[in-house]
Amino acid sequence: MPCCGPCALSHGAETECPLYVVLSALWEEDDLTSCGFCTRLLFDPSMLIPLVKQLEAQCRVTRHPGTDDERKAFITLNRAGWALQKEAPEIARCLLDRTGVDPTELAGTSKRIIQIRDNLEEKAPADRPRQPRGL
């Protein structure tokens, strides 16, 4: 059962959490380029674009070309996207409840995942480009 129904984020469990992550990042720093977004969240563009399109269809974000380089697409919250920030604590609580994990445990798990990612990056072959650290 989706927990973000009242705020219309819900498109099934597979997308409501990533949509929340995208919105959270924009609440922290609005008007990000697609490339900057992927770098910040360690998202692949093929994952980001469908999420942005969903938020765009919900009239929560807009995409616009850069003024100095039209190849750069910027993602910006609009009024509806900013208004949803009021519901953020409830959405986060609901998503956390669905994990079935105690919040203190989850914080430790997050730290372990970041450590594993960092270890993998350190041991990456020299010819493979390193991923930027955004978490």
ZAMARGU-4260 file (C-alpha; in steps of 0.2 Angstrom, whole numbers, plus 5000, padded with zeros to 4 digits):
<rodrens>
0) 5000/5000/5000 | 5008/5017/4995 | 5011/5029/5009 | 5012/5044/4999 | 4995/5044/4992
5) 4989/5060/4999 | 5003/5070/4991 | 5001/5061/4974 | 5019/5054/4974 | 5013/5036/4974
10) 5016/5027/4958 | 5020/5011/4967 | 5033/5007/4980 | 5047/5006/4966 | 5045/5024/4963
15) 5039/5033/4978 | 5055/5032/4987 | 5066/5038/4973 | 5053/5052/4969 | 5055/5058/4987
20) 5074/5057/4986 | 5073/5068/4970 | 5062/5081/4979 | 5073/5081/4995 | 5088/5085/4984
25) 5079/5099/4976 | 5073/5106/4993 | 5091/5107/4998 | 5097/5114/4982 | 5085/5120/4969
30) 5089/5122/4950 | 5101/5108/4948 | 5107/5102/4931 | 5103/5085/4926 | 5122/5081/4927
35) 5124/5089/4944 | 5109/5080/4950 | 5116/5063/4945 | 5133/5067/4952 | 5125/5073/4969
40) 5114/5058/4971 | 5125/5045/4962 | 5110/5042/4950 | 5112/5036/4933 | 5104/5047/4920
45) 5093/5033/4914 | 5086/5032/4932 | 5084/5051/4934 | 5075/5056/4918 | 5060/5045/4921
50) 5058/5052/4939 | 5059/5070/4933 | 5046/5066/4920 | 5035/5059/4933 | 5037/5075/4944
55) 5035/5086/4928 | 5018/5077/4924 | 5013/5080/4942 | 5017/5099/4939 | 5030/5098/4954
60) 5046/5102/4943 | 5050/5110/4927 | 5065/5107/4916 | 5073/5122/4906 | 5089/5124/4896
65) 5103/5134/4903 | 5105/5152/4897 | 5124/5150/4893 | 5123/5132/4887 | 5106/5126/4880
70) 5113/5108/4881 | 5112/5109/4900 | 5095/5105/4907 | 5090/5112/4923 | 5078/5105/4935
75) 5068/5117/4946 | 5054/5115/4958 | 5038/5125/4955 | 5025/5130/4968 | 5018/5113/4969
80) 5035/5105/4972 | 5039/5118/4986 | 5022/5116/4994 | 5025/5097/4995 | 5039/5101/5007
85) 5027/5104/5021 | 5022/5085/5020 | 5040/5079/5020 | 5041/5074/5038 | 5026/5063/5036
90) 5032/5056/5019 | 5049/5052/5027 | 5041/5044/5043 | 5029/5033/5032 | 5044/5027/5021
95) 5054/5024/5036 | 5040/5014/5044 | 5038/5003/5028 | 5056/4998/5030 | 5052/4989/5046
100) 5069/4995/5053 | 5073/5005/5068 | 5079/5023/5064 | 5095/5020/5074 | 5098/5004/5065
105) 5095/5012/5048 | 5108/5026/5051 | 5121/5013/5055 | 5116/5003/5039 | 5118/5019/5029
110) 5135/5022/5036 | 5140/5004/5031 | 5133/5006/5013 | 5143/5022/5011 | 5159/5013/5018
115) 5156/4998/5006 | 5154/5010/4991 | 5170/5020/4996 | 5180/5004/4998 | 5174/4998/4980
120) 5179/5015/4973 | 5196/5014/4981 | 5199/4996/4973 | 5192/5001/4956 | 5203/4997/4941
125) 5214/5012/4937 | 5206/5014/4919 | 5188/5015/4926 | 5182/5033/4930 | 5179/5036/4948
130) 5161/5041/4953 | 5159/5057/4962 | 5155/5056/4981 | 5138/5063/4984 | 5132/5054/4999
</rodrens>
